[in-house]
Amino acid sequence: MQETPKANRLHIAIFGMRNAGKSSLINALTNQPVALVSDVPGTTADPVFKAMEILPIGPCMIIDTAGIDDQGPLGGLRIKKTYEVLNQTDLALLVVEPVQGVTGYVRELKNSIEAKKIPIIGVLNKVDFIGGSLNSRLQEMENELGLPLIEVSAKTGAGIDRLKEEIIRLAPSDFEKPSLVGDLIGPGDMCLLVVPIDLAAPKGRLILPQVQTIRDLLDNNAIAVTVKETELVEALSRLKTKPRLVITDSQAFPRVAAETPDDVPLTSFSILFARFKADLAEMVKGIKVVKALKPGDRVLISEACTHHTQADDIGRVKIPRLLCRHAGGELDFQWSSGTGYPDDLDSFRLIVHCGGCMINRRQMIYRIEQAKNRGIPVVNYGVLLAYLHGILDRALKPFPSAYQVLQGECG
């Protein structure tokens, strides 16, 4: 449970006003004191993430948020961060308590959750405080909110089991694609994975997309053979049968494409992630703008996480160099890291996004929609590099719908 990547967990966020008992509720759900609890309003400042497991859902990420009624300039920033959590929320718990009741803050937040089509559970906390008047107060608040409320007491544990049952019932089954590569292969099929070990490779381990792909192959009873690009030819010569699929790091695309027989399907880890985490066909549409780039155009290179920049970093050095060569002159690059875009997003002609392995699918889809709504195409590293190396056509053949889009863009 602890080793499941954060991005692959169901994200359950808890929202409500200050002192509604959100942090206490997290402690009750997890059965451990993971969130700081205080009678002082505004104790929770930034969103707090806690990994846990809810059977039969599996590994989840519980998110504690600041109160939506926070005060002052700093409080306004906290509320902004709370609303930003919606962009990565798969299931929302909206907590109210009897004394505060259903306020305008609560109704506004409920409307925002529903507008994003996020499943929502209403929770009436601190029921141990109101005794015999519970039934009439419950009905009143349900009418005001327009949402059924599950009665709980984070203090005594009453109703927590029922709340967990409701979480299990409403948890979306499609919060991530069911498989990275499982639908492309069958049991017993062999996949050859090409994994360069260069300056960017973490010492003693593989990067997350490579590890997740290997695990997905094993989960689907396939055979994973892993080599460096320098051993690809030797590995192919030793195999009695051709691989069902070759998957390579995007940076080794030219060499791997040249050395892999034409009748062996080929793609990249990054292209797999464009499909798994986002919308591969939508990213392929961005190639139309890549083809038309000219010197001076603004390009945003966006990464969902922060990492130490290497001497020949893919996002800071390699992709800008290739794009400038393709455009026939210097482009105006800007870089962003983390979960947000720059405020001047409208000034960019193109967004080049990383694979998004550190964020969940909902968050990645939201980032694509942000750009799409402003008319800015998004491509990811793998799609772009395959195109710039002249092999996108081949790399997309395993994915018929995206391949069809490419034919339309290039037609």
C-alpha positions in Angstrom: 0.0 0.0 0.0 2.7 2.5 0.9 4.6 1.9 -2.3 1.7 2.7 -4.6 2.6 5.9 -6.4 0.6 8.9 -5.3 -0.7 9.6 -8.8 -2.2 6.1 -9.0 -4.4 6.4 -5.9 -8.0 7.4 -5.7 -7.9 11.1 -4.5 -10.5 11.7 -1.8 -10.6 15.4 -0.7 -12.4 16.7 2.4 -13.9 20.2 2.2 -15.8 22.4 4.6 -15.7 25.5 6.8 -13.1 26.1 9.5 -13.7 23.9 12.6 -16.2 21.7 10.9 -14.0 18.8 12.0 -12.3 18.0 8.7 -9.0 17.0 10.2 -10.7 15.0 13.0 -12.7 13.2 10.3 -9.4 12.2 8.5 -8.0 10.9 11.8 -11.2 8.9 12.3 -11.2 7.5 8.7 -7.5 6.5 9.0 -7.8 5.4 12.6 -4.6 7.3 13.4 -3.6 10.9 14.3 -2.3 12.0 10.9 -3.9 15.5 10.8 -3.3 18.3 13.3 -6.5 19.0 15.3 -7.1 22.2 17.2 -10.0 24.4 18.3 -8.2 27.4 16.8 -9.9 28.2 13.4 -7.6 27.9 10.4 -5.2 25.3 11.8 -5.0 23.6 8.4 -3.2 26.0 6.1 -2.1 24.2 2.9 -3.7 21.0 1.6 -2.3 17.9 3.5 -2.1 14.6 1.7 -2.2 11.3 3.6 -1.9 7.8 2.0 -4.2 5.1 3.2 -6.1 2.0 2.0 -9.8 1.5 1.9 -10.8 -2.0 0.9 -12.0 -3.0 -1.6 -11.0 0.2 -3.4 -7.3 -0.2 -2.5 -4.7 2.6 -2.0 -6.2 6.1 -1.6 -5.0 9.6 -1.1 -6.9 11.6 1.5 -6.6 15.3 1.2 -7.3 17.7 4.1 -8.0 21.3 3.0 -8.2 24.7 4.6 -11.6 26.1 5.6 -13.5 27.7 2.8 -14.4 30.6 5.1 -10.8 31.6 6.0 -10.2 35.3 6.6 -7.7 38.0 5.5 -5.2 38.1 2.7 -3.5 34.8 3.8 -6.9 33.2 4.3 -7.8 34.1 0.7 -4.7 32.3 -0.6 -5.6 29.3 1.5 -9.2 29.2 0.0 -7.7 29.5 -3.5 -5.5 26.4 -2.8 -8.5 24.6 -1.4 -10.4 25.2 -4.6 -7.4 24.1 -6.7 -7.6 20.7 -5.0 -10.8 20.1 -6.9 -8.7 19.7 -10.1 -7.2 16.5 -8.7 -10.2 15.2 -6.7 -11.9 11.9 -7.7 -14.3 11.9 -4.8 -15.3 14.9 -2.5 -16.5 14.8 1.1 -18.3 18.0 2.0 -18.4 18.4 5.8 -20.9 20.5 7.7 -21.6 20.7 11.4 -24.8 21.5 13.4 -23.7 24.9 14.8 -22.4 26.4 11.6 -25.1 24.8 9.5 -25.2 25.2 5.7 -23.7 28.6 4.9 -23.3 30.4 1.6 -19.7 29.2 1.5 -20.8 25.6 1.7 -23.4 26.0 -1.0 -20.9 27.8 -3.3 -18.4 25.0 -2.9 -21.0 22.3 -3.5 -21.9 24.0 -6.8 -18.2 24.1 -7.8 -17.8 20.4 -7.0 -20.9 19.5 -9.1 -19.8 21.7 -11.9 -16.7 19.6 -12.2 -18.8 16.4 -12.2 -17.0 15.1 -9.1 -19.0 12.5 -7.0 -19.9 14.1 -3.7 -20.8 12.8 -0.2 -22.4 15.1 2.3 -21.2 14.6 5.9 -22.8 15.9 9.1 -20.1 15.9 11.7 -20.2 16.4 15.5 -23.6 14.7 15.8 -22.7 13.9 19.4 -23.1 17.6 20.2 -26.8 17.9 19.4 -28.5 15.0 21.0 -32.2 14.6 20.6 -32.7 17.4 18.1 -30.7 15.6 15.5 -33.5 14.4 13.2 -35.1 17.8 12.7 -31.7 19.5 12.3 -30.6 16.9 9.8 -33.7 17.2 7.6 -33.3 21.0 7.7 -29.7 21.0 6.6 -30.3 18.4 3.9 -33.0 20.6 2.4 -30.7 23.6 2.5 -27.9 21.8 0.9 -29.9 19.7 -1.5 -27.8 16.7 -0.6 -28.2 13.7 1.8 -26.0 13.9 4.8 -24.3 11.0 6.6 -24.3 11.5 10.3 -20.9 10.9 12.0 -18.9 11.8 15.0 -15.2 12.0 14.4 -14.8 12.2 18.2 -16.7 9.0 19.1 -16.3 7.1 15.8 -20.1 6.9 15.3 -21.1 6.6 11.6 -17.5 6.2 10.3 -18.1 2.7 9.1 -21.2 3.9 7.2 -19.2 6.7 5.7 -16.6 4.3 4.5 -19.3 2.2 2.9 -20.6 5.3 1.0 -17.0 6.1 -0.1 -16.7 2.6 -1.5 -20.1 2.9 -3.2 -19.5 6.2 -4.9 -15.7 5.8 -5.7 -15.4 6.2 -9.5 -14.1 3.0 -11.0 -12.5 4.9 -13.9 -10.4 7.3 -11.9 -7.5 6.0 -14.0 -7.2 4.0 -17.2 -7.4 0.3 -16.4 -4.1 -0.5 -17.9 -0.9 1.1 -19.3 -0.2 -1.6 -21.9 -2.3 -4.6 -21.0 -4.8 -4.0 -23.8 -2.0 -4.1 -26.4 -0.7 -7.5 -25.4 -1.9 -10.9 -24.4 -0.8 -13.5 -21.8 2.6 -14.9 -22.7 3.4 -12.1 -25.2 6.9 -10.7 -24.9 7.6 -7.0 -24.7 11.1 -5.6 -25.1 11.7 -2.5 -23.0 14.6 -0.2 -24.0 15.9 1.7 -21.0 18.9 4.0 -21.4 21.0 4.5 -18.3 22.3 8.1 -18.7 22.9 11.1 -16.4 19.1 11.6 -15.9 18.6 8.0 -14.7 18.2 7.8 -10.9 21.1 5.9 -9.4 20.2 2.3 -8.4 16.6 2.4 -9.7 14.4 3.0 -12.8 12.1 6.0 -13.3 8.4 5.6 -12.5 7.0 5.1 -16.0 9.4 2.3 -16.6 8.6 0.6 -13.3 4.9 0.9 -13.8 5.1 -0.5 -17.4 7.0 -3.5 -16.2 4.5 -4.1 -13.4 1.6 -3.8 -15.8 3.1 -6.3 -18.1 3.6 -8.8 -15.2 0.0 -8.1 -14.0 -1.2 -9.1 -17.5 0.9 -12.3 -17.6 3.2 -11.0 -20.3 7.0 -11.3 -20.4 9.1 -8.2 -19.9 12.6 -8.2 -21.3 14.6 -5.0 -20.4 17.8 -3.9 -22.1 19.8 -0.7 -22.6 19.8 0.8 -26.1 23.4 -0.4 -26.6 22.3 -4.1 -26.2 19.1 -3.9 -28.3 20.6 -5.5 -31.4 22.1 -8.3 -29.4 18.8 -8.9 -27.5 16.8 -9.1 -30.7 19.2 -11.6 -32.2 18.9 -13.9 -29.2 15.1 -14.0 -29.2 13.5 -17.0 -30.9 10.4 -15.0 -31.7 9.9 -11.4 -32.4 8.6 -9.2 -29.6 4.9 -8.3 -29.5 5.9 -4.7 -28.8 9.1 -2.7 -28.3 8.7 0.2 -25.8 11.6 2.7 -25.6 12.5 5.8 -23.7 11.7 8.8 -26.0 15.3 10.0 -26.0 16.5 6.8 -27.7 13.8 6.8 -30.3 16.0 7.3 -33.4 18.4 4.5 -32.6 15.7 2.1 -31.4 13.6 2.8 -34.5 16.5 2.1 -36.8 17.5 -1.1 -35.1 14.0 -2.6 -34.6 12.5 -4.5 -37.5 9.8 -2.7 -39.4 7.2 -5.4 -38.7 7.7 -5.1 -34.9 5.3 -2.5 -33.3 7.2 0.3 -31.5 6.2 3.0 -29.1 7.5 4.9 -26.1 6.9 5.0 -22.4 5.9 8.7 -22.7 3.3 7.9 -25.5 1.9 5.2 -23.3 1.5 7.7 -20.5 -0.1 10.3 -22.8 -2.9 7.7 -23.2 -2.9 6.4 -19.6 -2.9 9.8 -17.9 -4.5 12.1 -20.5 -5.8 12.2 -24.0 -3.4 10.9 -26.6 -5.5 11.9 -29.6 -5.8 15.4 -28.3 -2.0 15.6 -27.9 -1.5 14.4 -31.5 -3.7 17.3 -32.7 -1.0 19.6 -31.4 1.4 18.4 -34.0 -0.4 20.6 -36.5 1.0 23.7 -34.6 4.4 22.1 -34.1 4.7 21.8 -37.9 3.8 25.5 -38.3 6.2 26.9 -35.6 8.3 29.9 -36.7 11.1 31.8 -35.0 9.9 34.0 -32.2 6.8 31.9 -31.3 6.3 31.4 -27.5 6.5 27.8 -26.3 5.8 26.7 -22.7 7.6 23.6 -21.5 5.6 22.4 -18.5 6.6 19.7 -16.0 4.3 18.4 -13.3 7.1 17.9 -10.8 10.3 19.5 -9.9 13.7 17.8 -10.4 17.3 18.6 -10.5 18.2 19.9 -14.0 20.9 17.8 -15.7 23.6 19.1 -18.1 21.6 17.8 -21.1 18.2 18.0 -19.6 15.4 16.8 -21.9 13.0 19.7 -21.1 15.5 22.5 -20.7 18.1 21.5 -23.3 17.2 18.7 -25.7 13.6 19.6 -26.7 14.4 23.3 -27.1 17.3 22.5 -29.3 15.3 20.2 -31.5 12.4 22.6 -31.7 14.6 25.6 -32.7 16.2 23.5 -35.4 12.7 22.4 -36.7 11.4 26.0 -36.6 14.5 27.4 -38.4 15.4 29.8 -35.7 15.1 30.8 -32.0 11.9 30.3 -30.2 10.8 32.1 -27.0 10.8 29.4 -24.3 9.4 29.5 -20.8 9.4 26.7 -18.3 6.9 25.9 -15.5 7.1 23.2 -12.8 4.4 22.0 -10.5 0.6 21.8 -10.9 -0.1 25.2 -12.3 0.5 27.2 -15.5 1.9 30.7 -15.7 -0.6 33.6 -15.5 0.2 34.7 -19.1 -0.9 31.3 -20.6 -2.7 33.1 -23.5 0.7 34.3 -24.8 1.9 30.9 -25.8 1.5 29.2 -29.2 2.2 25.7 -27.9 2.5 23.8 -24.6 5.0 20.9 -24.4 4.1 18.8 -21.4 6.0 16.0 -19.6 4.5 12.6 -19.2 2.6 13.5 -16.0 3.7 10.4 -14.1 3.6 12.3 -10.8 0.0 13.7 -11.1 -3.3 11.8 -11.4 -5.4 11.5 -14.5 -8.0 14.0 -13.4 -5.3 16.6 -12.9 -3.7 16.0 -16.2 -7.0 16.1 -18.0 -7.7 19.4 -16.3 -4.4 20.9 -17.5 -5.2 19.8 -21.1 -8.7 21.3 -20.8 -7.3 24.6 -19.5 -5.1 25.0 -22.5 -7.8 23.7 -24.9 -10.3 26.3 -23.7 -7.8 29.0 -24.6 -7.1 27.5 -28.0 -3.5 26.4 -27.1 -2.6 22.9 -28.2 -0.7 20.5 -25.9 1.8 17.8 -26.9 3.8 15.7 -24.5 7.5 14.8 -24.7 7.0 11.5 -26.3 4.6 12.6 -29.1 6.8 15.6 -29.9 10.1 13.7 -29.9 8.7 11.0 -32.1 7.5 13.6 -34.6 10.7 15.6 -34.6 12.6 12.3 -35.3 10.3 11.4 -38.1 8.8 8.3 -36.5 5.5 9.4 -35.0 3.6 7.5 -37.7 5.2 4.3 -36.6 5.0 5.1 -32.8 1.2 5.6 -33.1 0.3 2.6 -35.1 -0.5 0.5 -31.9 -3.2 3.1 -31.1 -5.7 3.2 -34.0 -7.8 6.3 -32.8 -4.7 8.4 -32.3 -3.1 7.2 -35.5 -6.3 8.2 -37.4 -6.0 11.7 -35.9 -2.4 11.9 -37.1 -3.5 10.9 -40.6 -6.0 13.8 -40.6 -3.5 16.3 -39.2 -0.9 15.3 -41.8 -3.4 14.9 -44.7 
